[in-house]
Amino acid sequence: MAIASYRGRLAPSPTGFLHLGHARTFWTAHLRARAGGGTLILRNDDLDHDRVRPEFVKGFIEDLRWLGCEWTEGPDVGGPFAPYSQSERFAFYQAAFGQLQAGGFVYPCTCSRKDIQAAVTAPHAADDEPLYPGTCRARTLESAPGMRPASWRFRVPDGEEVEFVDGRMGPRRFVAGRDFGDFVVWRHDDVPSYQLACVVDDAAMGITEVVRGEDLLVSTARQILLYRALGRKVPAFFHCPLLRDEQGVRLAKRHAALSLRALRAAGRSPDSLREEWADC
């Protein structure tokens, strides 16, 4: 299907209720789609089956509508790129994973997170994810019989500079193998990683700009490599500043008192919240 004009997206993960940080980012995505005269879609990123709850799906739809966000495609309204819930899109991820395997971009890895963190030569990447030390880079699935189930990692081109121009922050540059290492694209429990699912869905749904928090800047570099390996067009990116609590810690779903529904129950209005975000 031909894609015309601006296409943006809201992609909440239903593992908790939306907090102020989510809300500001999603409101920015709404404004940018409206300013671009384009389309905004809602996607339910519900692959974390251990933490996803139906009430959180219902909750983010209610909260986003209360905030004033408007979308024309999504799990609640349908659309030409359905389904809009990631749990229903496994065939797309499997096809992309097969393409990466056929192209030699990935390899099986039997290392645990504890193994990686314990490696002396594994410093942390720019987003605090341990750099993978390359233990399994030469391994094939057949060479590790009887070991723990394997995940599959994308082999980054060490030393390659991955560059993009962010819509808010300007030129960004990350070096593969230094700022981030080989990353998981298919988990040992047979679930695609966030990196792969995000790229596959954004490409399939014709997203022209991804609006999200600046904590995902390094993920953008990883995903650009996936777009290239899969032969998909790389979208534009706009990374929003993070909201932080009084101690300077970025807001997370554990900040229940700052969830949209808690603020709504306390009498806050969408207008009062939006006035505070005028600088974003």
C-alpha positions as CSV (number, residue, x, y, z in Angstrom):
1,M,0.0,0.0,0.0
2,A,1.3,3.4,-1.0
3,I,2.2,5.7,2.0
4,A,1.5,9.4,1.6
5,S,2.2,12.4,3.9
6,Y,3.3,12.2,7.6
7,R,2.7,9.1,9.6
8,G,3.4,9.0,13.3
9,R,2.6,6.6,16.1
10,L,1.9,6.2,19.7
11,A,3.3,2.9,21.0
12,P,2.6,2.3,24.7
13,S,3.5,-0.9,26.4
14,P,0.6,-2.1,28.6
15,T,2.8,-3.1,31.6
16,G,1.5,-0.3,33.8
17,F,-0.5,2.9,33.7
18,L,0.8,5.8,31.7
19,H,2.7,8.4,33.7
20,L,3.6,12.0,33.0
21,G,6.7,11.2,31.1
22,H,4.8,9.0,28.7
23,A,2.0,11.6,28.4
24,R,4.3,14.4,27.4
25,T,6.0,12.3,24.7
26,F,2.7,11.0,23.3
27,W,1.3,14.5,23.3
28,T,4.4,15.7,21.3
29,A,3.8,12.9,18.8
30,H,0.1,14.0,18.5
31,L,1.2,17.6,17.9
32,R,3.8,16.7,15.3
33,A,1.3,14.5,13.4
34,R,-1.2,17.3,13.4
35,A,1.4,19.9,12.4
36,G,2.4,17.7,9.5
37,G,-1.1,17.3,8.3
38,G,-0.7,13.5,8.6
39,T,-1.9,10.4,10.3
40,L,-1.3,9.2,13.9
41,I,-1.7,5.5,14.7
42,L,-2.0,3.8,18.0
43,R,0.0,0.5,18.5
44,N,-0.3,-1.8,21.4
45,D,3.3,-3.0,22.1
46,D,2.2,-6.0,24.2
47,L,5.1,-8.5,23.7
48,D,6.1,-8.5,27.4
49,H,3.7,-11.3,28.2
50,D,4.8,-11.6,31.8
51,R,3.9,-8.1,32.7
52,V,1.1,-7.2,30.2
53,R,-2.4,-6.8,31.7
54,P,-5.7,-6.2,29.9
55,E,-6.6,-3.4,32.3
56,F,-3.4,-1.6,31.2
57,V,-4.5,-1.7,27.5
58,K,-7.9,-0.4,28.4
59,G,-6.2,2.2,30.6
60,F,-3.8,3.6,28.0
61,I,-6.7,4.1,25.5
62,E,-8.8,5.9,28.1
63,D,-5.8,8.0,29.3
64,L,-4.7,9.0,25.9
65,R,-8.2,10.1,24.9
66,W,-8.6,12.0,28.1
67,L,-5.3,13.8,27.3
68,G,-6.7,14.8,23.9
69,C,-4.6,12.6,21.6
70,E,-6.4,11.6,18.4
71,W,-5.6,8.6,16.2
72,T,-7.3,7.1,13.1
73,E,-5.7,3.7,13.2
74,G,-5.3,1.4,16.1
75,P,-6.4,-1.7,18.0
76,D,-9.7,0.0,19.0
77,V,-10.6,1.4,15.6
78,G,-8.9,-0.9,13.1
79,G,-7.2,0.3,9.9
80,P,-5.4,-0.8,6.7
81,F,-2.3,-2.0,8.6
82,A,-4.0,-4.2,11.2
83,P,-3.5,-5.9,13.5
84,Y,-2.2,-3.1,15.7
85,S,-1.3,-5.3,18.7
86,Q,2.2,-6.8,18.6
87,S,1.0,-10.1,20.1
88,E,-0.9,-10.7,16.9
89,R,1.9,-9.8,14.5
90,F,4.3,-12.8,15.0
91,A,4.3,-13.8,11.4
92,F,5.8,-10.4,10.5
93,Y,8.6,-10.8,13.0
94,Q,9.3,-14.4,12.1
95,A,9.7,-13.4,8.4
96,A,12.1,-10.6,9.3
97,F,14.1,-12.8,11.6
98,G,14.4,-15.4,8.8
99,Q,15.7,-12.7,6.5
100,L,18.3,-11.7,9.1
101,Q,19.3,-15.4,9.4
102,A,19.5,-15.9,5.7
103,G,21.7,-12.8,5.3
104,G,24.1,-13.9,8.0
105,F,23.4,-10.9,10.2
106,V,22.6,-12.8,13.4
107,Y,24.1,-15.6,15.5
108,P,22.9,-17.8,18.4
109,C,24.1,-16.8,21.9
110,T,23.8,-18.9,25.0
111,C,25.2,-16.3,27.4
112,S,23.0,-15.2,30.3
113,R,22.8,-11.5,31.4
114,K,24.8,-12.5,34.5
115,D,27.5,-13.9,32.2
116,I,27.8,-10.6,30.3
117,Q,27.8,-8.4,33.4
118,A,30.5,-10.5,34.9
119,A,32.8,-10.2,31.9
120,V,35.7,-8.0,32.7
121,T,35.9,-6.7,29.1
122,A,32.2,-5.8,29.0
123,P,31.9,-2.1,29.7
124,H,28.5,-0.4,29.7
125,A,27.1,1.2,26.5
126,A,25.8,4.7,26.4
127,D,22.3,3.6,27.6
128,D,23.8,1.4,30.4
129,E,23.2,-1.9,28.6
130,P,26.4,-4.0,29.0
131,L,28.4,-4.2,25.8
132,Y,28.3,-7.8,24.7
133,P,31.9,-9.2,24.8
134,G,31.4,-11.4,21.7
135,T,31.7,-14.7,23.5
136,C,29.4,-16.5,21.0
137,R,30.2,-14.7,17.8
138,A,31.7,-17.7,16.1
139,R,29.1,-20.1,17.5
140,T,26.5,-21.9,15.4
141,L,23.4,-23.5,16.8
142,E,24.8,-26.9,16.1
143,S,28.0,-26.2,18.0
144,A,26.2,-25.8,21.3
145,P,24.1,-29.0,21.8
146,G,22.6,-29.5,25.3
147,M,23.3,-25.9,26.4
148,R,20.7,-23.4,27.6
149,P,18.2,-22.2,25.0
150,A,19.8,-19.7,22.6
151,S,18.9,-16.1,21.9
152,W,20.0,-14.6,18.7
153,R,22.2,-11.5,18.4
154,F,22.7,-9.0,15.6
155,R,26.4,-8.8,14.7
156,V,27.2,-5.1,14.7
157,P,29.9,-3.8,12.3
158,D,32.6,-2.9,14.8
159,G,33.9,0.6,14.3
160,E,31.1,1.7,11.9
161,E,29.7,5.2,12.7
162,V,25.9,5.2,12.7
163,E,24.7,8.8,12.2
164,F,21.3,10.5,12.0
165,V,19.9,13.9,12.5
166,D,17.4,14.1,15.4
167,G,14.4,16.4,15.0
168,R,15.1,18.0,18.4
169,M,18.7,17.3,19.2
170,G,20.4,17.7,15.8
171,P,23.2,15.4,14.5
172,R,23.8,12.3,16.6
173,R,26.6,9.8,16.1
174,F,27.3,6.4,17.7
175,V,30.1,3.9,17.0
176,A,29.1,0.3,16.7
177,G,31.2,-1.9,19.1
178,R,32.0,1.1,21.3
179,D,28.7,2.8,22.1
180,F,26.7,-0.4,21.8
181,G,27.5,-4.0,21.1
182,D,25.9,-7.0,19.5
183,F,22.2,-6.9,20.6
184,V,19.4,-9.5,20.9
185,V,16.8,-9.6,18.2
186,W,15.2,-12.9,19.1
187,R,14.9,-14.0,22.7
188,H,15.6,-17.5,24.1
189,D,11.9,-17.8,25.0
190,D,11.0,-17.5,21.3
191,V,9.8,-13.8,21.4
192,P,11.2,-11.0,19.2
193,S,13.1,-8.3,21.0
194,Y,11.9,-4.7,21.3
195,Q,14.5,-3.7,18.7
196,L,13.3,-6.1,16.0
197,A,9.5,-5.7,16.6
198,C,9.7,-2.0,16.6
199,V,11.6,-1.8,13.3
200,V,9.4,-4.4,11.6
201,D,6.2,-2.7,12.7
202,D,7.3,0.9,12.0
203,A,8.4,-0.1,8.6
204,A,5.3,-2.2,7.8
205,M,3.0,0.6,9.0
206,G,4.7,3.3,7.0
207,I,5.8,5.4,9.9
208,T,7.7,8.4,8.6
209,E,8.8,9.8,12.0
210,V,9.3,8.1,15.3
211,V,8.7,10.3,18.4
212,R,10.0,8.9,21.7
213,G,12.1,9.6,24.8
214,E,15.8,10.5,24.5
215,D,16.6,7.5,26.6
216,L,16.2,5.5,23.4
217,L,18.9,7.4,21.4
218,V,21.2,4.4,21.4
219,S,18.4,2.1,20.4
220,T,17.9,4.3,17.4
221,A,21.4,3.5,16.3
222,R,20.8,-0.2,16.7
223,Q,17.5,0.0,14.8
224,I,19.1,1.9,11.9
225,L,21.4,-1.1,11.4
226,L,18.3,-3.4,11.4
227,Y,16.5,-1.2,8.9
228,R,19.5,-1.4,6.6
229,A,19.9,-5.2,7.0
230,L,16.2,-5.7,6.2
231,G,16.2,-3.3,3.3
232,R,13.6,-1.0,4.9
233,K,13.5,2.8,4.7
234,V,14.8,4.5,7.8
235,P,12.2,7.0,9.3
236,A,13.0,10.4,10.8
237,F,13.4,10.5,14.6
238,F,12.5,13.1,17.3
239,H,13.6,12.3,20.8
240,C,11.9,14.1,23.6
241,P,13.5,15.2,26.9
242,L,12.8,13.0,29.9
243,L,10.7,14.1,32.9
244,R,12.4,13.5,36.2
245,D,11.3,13.3,39.8
246,E,12.6,15.5,42.7
247,Q,15.8,13.4,43.0
248,G,16.5,13.7,39.3
249,V,15.5,10.1,38.5
250,R,13.5,9.8,35.3
251,L,9.9,8.9,35.7
252,A,8.9,5.3,35.4
253,K,5.7,3.2,35.9
254,R,6.7,2.7,39.5
255,H,5.8,6.4,40.1
256,A,2.2,5.5,40.5
257,A,1.3,8.9,42.1
258,L,2.2,10.5,38.8
259,S,0.1,8.3,36.6
260,L,-2.4,10.1,34.4
261,R,-5.3,8.4,36.2
262,A,-4.0,9.3,39.6
263,L,-3.6,12.9,38.5
264,R,-7.0,12.9,36.9
265,A,-8.5,11.6,40.1
266,A,-6.8,14.4,42.0
267,G,-8.5,16.9,39.8
268,R,-5.8,17.8,37.3
269,S,-7.1,18.7,33.8
270,P,-5.4,17.9,30.5
271,D,-5.1,21.7,29.8
272,S,-3.1,22.2,33.0
273,L,-0.7,19.4,32.1
274,R,-0.3,20.6,28.5
275,E,0.5,24.1,29.6
276,E,3.5,22.7,31.5
277,W,4.8,21.0,28.4
278,A,4.9,24.1,26.2
279,D,8.7,23.9,25.9
280,C,8.8,20.4,24.4
